[in-house]
């Protein structure tokens, strides 16, 4: 069968591309190996983890109400009901995607695909007893995504050692859990299990949690996690795992020398790797770098004129919203429009408690490149809304070009930071000055107004804090 456009992968980037192509009148076929659309994000990533994090946050709020004189009975966890509710969220959203695909006349082919050349895919059906279907195409948008990275030494064949997919299945709430990796996946899942009752420990090879984030944003989170978690081990390496029959014995090497401890379960969360192998790209003209990422240009075109690539398979940051945007750019280019993927800012959010979000230039990046910036920080201890919520540990920061006052970066830590960062992204994309944000009237009392107050603080004019500035009248 010949199709003008095939999209390989039904995740956030793939279905966004397929749906836009259909909306533009382009015949499109979507190939997905899973029986449902949604990809890793919806089926075993972003959505189920955020559903569980919501439950964890509510449990934390129940404890925090004691500071207000409200005493609740200890919550009882019905794990089966919790799993069912999570699965219902997934089913509702995947069902909606299936309906949208049908209404748009997107042809969905279920199966595992492999390139045999630059214009041909062989698809082993997931629905017809393993039969093979050949698809030829004019163009293919590769949206194959990524999978959890694995460390061979940790593959000991034990069900007690999980990756993020296994952790989201929520088979039980182990008495103790070791999270290997202090990145966002490990900390989010560690938070879920800790709130559900596990004694969680985290081991991280570097000298800090969330290595890619600015330290002032990480500090409030780390302080909170030090109370929630059993232990946080930095500059520490896991050198061995052994299933003892009743637990996993873990050997460490850290600043204090070697040690060993047993855990009921171990979650390995050391990042993700692109799904560029095993799909026959060697039979095409697509170029792959040393890390396994597919090389693309600003229009998402690969070195093969018939193939474009979007999302996790073509580089970092591995974020669903980046993939969706790239999918739309790829389709617009094929449709003959002057589209280009060149965002000034791609927001990143860590959905822990507190949340951490940032967009644009970070302080770490500015320091590493030697770029001159001025950093304005607005502590939430000066926010009336934060006091009302009992969450004054937050912070809103802004990186500003000292010559032009242009906003270059925004970072936020605190409850709802993932929602608040959108204003910062818009400001960076539009090339706003700090004055633009300072003079935009924000509703009071809200956490959102800390963005404006951070801009005011850049000029030394914030009402609720005092920051002398030589050029306060500029």
C-alpha positions in Angstrom: 0.0 0.0 0.0 1.3 3.5 -0.8 0.6 6.5 1.4 1.8 10.1 0.8 2.6 10.7 4.4 3.2 8.2 7.2 3.9 9.1 10.8 5.8 6.5 12.8 4.9 6.7 16.4 1.6 7.7 18.1 3.0 9.8 21.0 2.4 13.5 21.6 4.6 14.5 18.7 3.3 11.8 16.4 -0.4 12.3 16.9 0.0 16.1 16.8 1.7 15.8 13.4 -0.9 13.3 12.1 -3.8 15.4 13.2 -2.5 18.6 11.8 -1.7 16.9 8.5 -5.3 15.7 8.3 -6.6 19.1 9.2 -4.6 20.6 6.3 -6.1 18.0 3.9 -3.1 15.7 3.7 -3.8 12.0 3.5 -1.9 10.5 6.5 -1.3 7.1 8.0 -0.2 6.8 11.6 1.8 3.6 12.6 1.8 2.8 16.3 2.9 -0.4 17.9 0.8 0.0 21.1 -2.9 -0.8 20.9 -3.7 2.8 22.0 -2.4 6.2 21.0 -0.6 8.5 23.4 2.9 7.1 23.5 5.1 7.0 26.6 3.8 10.3 27.9 0.2 9.3 28.2 0.5 5.5 28.7 3.4 5.2 31.0 4.9 8.6 31.7 3.7 12.1 32.1 0.0 11.6 32.7 0.0 8.6 35.1 2.9 10.0 37.1 1.1 13.4 37.5 -2.1 11.6 38.5 -0.2 9.8 41.3 1.7 13.0 42.2 -1.7 14.7 42.7 -2.7 12.0 45.2 0.7 12.5 47.0 0.2 16.2 47.2 -3.3 15.8 48.7 -1.9 13.4 51.3 0.8 16.0 52.1 -1.8 18.8 52.5 -3.7 16.6 54.9 -0.6 16.5 57.2 0.0 20.2 56.7 -3.5 21.1 57.9 -2.4 20.2 61.4 -0.5 23.5 61.4 -3.9 25.2 61.0 -5.5 23.2 63.8 -7.3 20.8 61.5 -6.6 17.2 62.5 -7.6 14.4 60.2 -7.5 10.6 60.7 -4.6 8.8 59.1 -5.6 8.2 55.4 -6.2 4.6 54.3 -4.8 3.7 50.9 -6.8 1.3 48.7 -4.1 0.5 46.2 -6.4 -1.3 43.9 -8.8 1.7 43.7 -5.8 4.0 43.2 -4.5 1.9 40.3 -8.0 1.8 38.8 -8.4 5.5 39.0 -5.0 6.1 37.3 -5.9 3.6 34.6 -9.2 5.4 34.1 -7.5 8.7 33.4 -5.3 7.0 30.8 -8.2 5.2 29.2 -10.3 8.4 29.0 -7.5 10.3 27.2 -6.5 7.5 24.9 -10.1 6.9 24.0 -10.4 10.6 23.1 -7.4 10.4 20.8 -8.8 7.3 19.1 -12.0 9.2 18.5 -10.2 12.3 17.1 -8.2 10.1 14.8 -11.3 8.6 13.3 -13.1 11.9 13.0 -10.1 13.3 11.1 -9.9 10.2 8.8 -6.4 9.4 10.0 -5.6 5.8 9.1 -4.1 4.1 12.1 -2.0 0.9 11.5 -1.2 -1.1 14.6 2.2 -2.9 14.6 5.9 -2.7 14.8 7.6 -1.0 11.9 11.0 -1.2 10.3 12.5 0.7 7.4 13.7 -1.5 4.5 14.7 1.5 2.5 14.1 5.3 2.4 10.6 5.0 1.2 9.4 1.7 2.5 8.2 0.4 5.9 7.5 -3.2 6.8 4.9 -3.4 9.6 4.4 -6.5 11.6 0.8 -6.3 12.7 -0.2 -6.3 16.3 -3.7 -7.2 15.4 -3.6 -9.9 12.7 -1.5 -12.7 14.2 1.8 -11.1 13.2 1.1 -10.7 9.5 3.4 -8.3 7.7 2.2 -5.2 5.8 4.3 -3.2 3.4 3.8 0.6 3.3 5.5 2.8 0.7 5.5 6.5 1.2 6.6 9.9 -0.1 7.5 11.2 3.3 7.8 9.8 6.8 7.8 11.7 10.1 9.8 9.6 12.5 8.3 10.0 16.1 9.6 6.8 17.7 10.3 8.5 21.1 12.6 7.1 23.8 12.7 4.5 26.5 14.3 4.2 30.0 18.0 3.9 29.9 19.3 0.7 31.3 22.6 -0.1 33.1 23.6 -3.7 32.2 25.0 -4.3 35.7 21.6 -3.6 37.2 19.8 -6.1 35.0 19.8 -8.9 37.6 16.5 -10.4 36.5 14.7 -9.5 39.7 11.1 -8.1 39.8 12.3 -6.1 42.8 14.4 -3.9 40.4 12.1 -1.6 38.4 12.4 1.1 35.8 9.9 4.1 35.7 7.4 2.0 33.7 7.4 -0.7 36.4 7.1 1.9 39.2 4.0 3.4 37.6 2.3 0.0 37.6 2.2 0.4 41.4 2.3 -3.3 42.2 2.6 -2.5 45.9 3.9 0.1 48.3 7.2 -1.4 49.4 8.4 -0.9 53.0 11.6 0.6 51.6 12.6 1.9 48.1 16.0 3.0 46.7 15.8 5.4 43.8 18.9 5.3 41.7 19.2 8.7 40.0 18.4 12.2 41.4 16.8 13.5 38.2 13.2 14.5 37.7 11.9 11.0 37.0 13.5 9.6 40.2 12.4 12.4 42.4 8.9 12.5 41.1 8.4 8.8 41.6 10.2 8.9 44.9 7.8 11.5 46.1 4.8 9.4 45.1 6.1 6.3 47.0 7.1 8.3 50.0 3.7 9.9 50.3 2.1 6.5 50.0 4.2 5.2 52.9 7.5 3.9 51.6 10.8 4.8 53.2 12.5 6.3 50.2 16.2 6.8 49.7 17.9 8.4 46.7 21.4 7.9 45.4 22.9 10.4 43.0 26.4 10.2 41.4 26.8 14.0 41.1 27.1 16.5 44.0 23.4 17.7 43.7 19.9 16.7 42.8 18.5 17.8 39.4 22.0 18.6 37.9 20.5 20.7 35.0 18.6 23.1 37.3 19.9 26.2 39.0 20.9 25.5 42.6 18.8 28.2 44.2 15.7 26.6 42.6 16.7 23.1 43.8 17.5 24.2 47.4 13.9 24.5 48.6 13.0 21.1 47.1 16.0 19.4 48.5 15.3 20.8 52.0 11.7 19.4 51.8 12.8 16.1 50.4 15.4 15.7 53.2 12.4 15.6 55.6 10.2 13.4 53.3 12.8 10.9 52.3 14.7 8.5 54.5 18.1 9.5 53.0 19.6 11.4 50.1 23.1 10.1 49.1 25.1 12.5 46.9 28.4 11.8 45.2 27.6 8.1 45.7 27.7 5.3 43.2 25.8 2.0 43.2 28.4 -0.7 42.4 26.2 -3.8 42.8 22.8 -5.2 43.2 21.8 -8.7 44.5 18.4 -10.2 45.0 18.6 -12.0 48.4 15.2 -13.6 48.0 13.4 -11.2 50.3 15.0 -7.9 49.3 17.7 -6.3 47.1 21.1 -5.9 48.7 22.8 -2.7 47.3 26.5 -2.0 47.5 27.5 1.7 47.5 30.7 3.7 47.1 30.5 7.2 48.5 32.4 9.9 50.3 32.6 7.8 53.4 33.8 4.7 51.6 31.9 1.5 50.7 28.7 0.5 52.3 25.8 -1.9 51.9 22.0 -1.9 52.6 18.9 -3.9 51.7 15.8 -2.4 50.2 12.5 -4.0 49.4 12.6 -2.5 45.9 14.9 -0.5 43.7 13.9 2.0 41.0 16.5 2.7 38.4 15.9 6.1 37.0 19.1 7.2 35.2 17.6 8.9 32.2 16.2 7.9 28.8 17.6 6.9 25.4 16.2 7.5 21.9 14.4 4.7 20.0 16.6 5.0 16.9 17.9 1.5 17.0 16.2 -1.7 15.8 13.9 0.1 13.3 16.1 -0.2 10.1 17.4 3.4 9.9 20.7 1.9 8.6 18.7 1.1 5.5 18.0 4.8 4.9 20.1 8.0 4.5 19.3 9.1 8.1 22.3 10.1 10.2 22.6 9.2 13.9 25.0 10.7 16.3 27.1 9.0 19.0 24.3 9.2 21.6 21.7 7.6 19.2 19.9 10.9 18.3 18.7 11.4 14.8 20.3 14.6 13.2 17.7 17.1 12.0 17.7 20.7 10.7 15.5 23.5 11.7 12.6 22.1 9.7 13.0 18.7 11.3 14.4 17.2 8.0 17.0 14.4 8.3 19.8 13.7 5.9 17.4 11.5 4.0 15.0 13.7 1.9 12.1 11.4 2.5 12.3 11.3 6.3 11.8 13.9 9.0 12.2 13.3 12.7 10.6 14.9 15.8 10.6 14.5 19.6 12.8 12.4 21.8 14.4 10.5 18.9 16.1 13.7 17.6 17.6 15.2 20.7 17.1 16.9 24.1 15.2 18.2 25.9 13.1 15.1 25.9 9.8 16.8 26.5 6.3 16.1 25.2 5.5 19.8 24.4 8.8 20.0 22.4 7.8 17.0 20.4 4.3 18.3 19.7 5.6 21.6 18.4 8.2 19.9 16.2 5.5 17.7 14.8 3.5 20.7 13.7 6.6 22.3 12.2 7.4 19.2 10.2 3.9 19.0 8.8 3.8 22.7 7.9 7.1 22.3 6.1 5.8 19.4 4.1 2.7 21.5 3.3 4.9 24.1 1.8 4.8 26.7 4.6 7.7 28.7 5.9 7.9 26.9 9.2 11.0 26.7 11.4 11.6 25.2 14.9 13.5 28.0 16.6 12.0 28.7 20.0 13.6 31.2 22.3 12.5 29.1 25.2 11.3 25.5 25.9 9.9 25.3 29.4 11.0 22.5 31.7 9.0 21.4 34.8 9.8 19.0 37.6 6.5 18.0 39.2 7.8 17.4 42.6 6.6 19.2 45.7 7.5 22.0 45.4 7.5 22.1 41.7 10.5 23.5 39.8 10.1 25.2 36.4 12.4 27.2 34.2 12.5 28.6 30.7 15.1 30.4 28.6 18.6 31.1 29.9 19.6 29.6 33.2 22.1 31.0 35.6 24.3 28.0 35.2 24.3 28.4 31.4 25.0 32.2 31.7 27.9 31.5 34.0 29.4 28.7 31.8 29.2 30.9 28.7 30.5 34.0 30.4 27.3 36.0 29.4 26.7 39.1 31.5 23.2 39.0 33.1 21.6 40.4 36.1 19.5 38.1 38.3 16.5 39.3 40.2 15.1 37.0 42.9 11.8 37.5 44.6 11.4 35.3 47.7 7.9 34.0 48.3 8.4 34.9 52.0 7.2 38.3 50.8 4.1 37.0 49.1 0.8 37.2 50.9 -0.6 34.4 48.9 2.3 32.1 49.8 1.8 32.9 53.5 -1.9 32.1 53.2 -1.0 28.7 51.6 1.7 28.1 54.2 4.3 27.7 51.5 6.8 30.5 51.8 9.7 28.4 50.7 9.2 29.4 47.0 11.2 31.7 44.8 10.7 33.5 41.5 13.8 34.6 39.6 14.5 36.4 36.4 17.6 36.7 34.3 17.8 40.1 32.5 20.1 41.6 30.0 21.6 44.5 31.9 22.1 46.6 28.7 18.6 46.2 27.2 16.5 45.0 30.2 15.3 42.1 28.0 14.1 39.1 29.9 16.4 36.2 29.0 15.3 33.5 31.5 12.7 32.8 34.2 12.9 30.2 37.0 10.3 29.4 39.7 10.2 27.0 42.6 7.0 26.5 44.6 3.5 25.0 44.4 2.1 25.5 40.9 5.5 26.5 39.3 4.6 24.5 36.2 1.5 26.7 35.7 3.3 30.0 36.5 6.2 29.5 34.1 4.0 30.0 31.0 4.0 33.8 31.5 7.8 33.7 31.6 7.9 31.6 28.3 5.7 34.1 26.6 7.8 37.0 27.8 11.0 35.4 26.5 9.4 34.5 23.1 8.1 38.0 22.7 11.4 39.7 23.7 9.7 41.5 26.6 11.6 43.8 28.8 11.5 43.5 32.6 9.6 46.8 32.5 6.8 45.1 30.4 6.3 42.5 33.1 6.6 45.0 35.9 3.9 47.2 34.4 1.5 44.4 33.6 -1.1 44.5 36.4 -1.3 41.0 38.0 -4.2 39.9 40.2 -3.7 40.1 44.0 -3.2 38.0 46.0 -1.7 35.4 43.7 1.5 33.5 43.3 1.5 34.7 39.6 2.2 38.3 40.8 5.6 37.2 42.0 6.6 37.2 38.3 5.8 41.0 38.1 7.4 41.6 41.6 10.6 39.9 40.4 10.7 42.3 37.5 10.0 45.2 39.8 12.8 44.0 42.0 15.2 44.1 39.0 14.6 47.9 39.1 14.9 48.1 42.9 11.2 49.0 43.1 9.5 46.0 44.6 7.0 47.1 47.2 7.2 44.2 49.7 11.0 43.8 49.7 13.8 46.4 50.0 16.6 46.2 47.5 18.6 49.4 47.1 19.7 50.0 43.5 21.9 52.7 42.2 19.9 53.1 39.1 16.4 52.6 40.6 15.0 55.4 38.5 16.1 54.0 35.2 
